[in-house]
């Protein structure tokens, strides 16, 4: 159960990082077009941004506290009893 949670967390973090890179790229091109500037792209900063977002989501203090701890507690609950209560 915890491995599944960590996989889901990783996918969400990577997806969020990729969407952020795409959004930032579109925004940079828009600002560059309006201001008449040039945009310089590099694969290393894009990779580092995506990797840092993924790592923060997986091993960050908030991720561990609210992620693994709560997933472990939820895994110990009876599914029927958990559905009956809020």
PyMOL commands that set and color helices and strands:
alter all, ss='L'
color gray80, all
select helices_A, chain A and resi 2-35+43-59+61-75+79-84
alter helices_A, ss='H'
color red, helices_A
deselect
rebuild
show_as cartoon
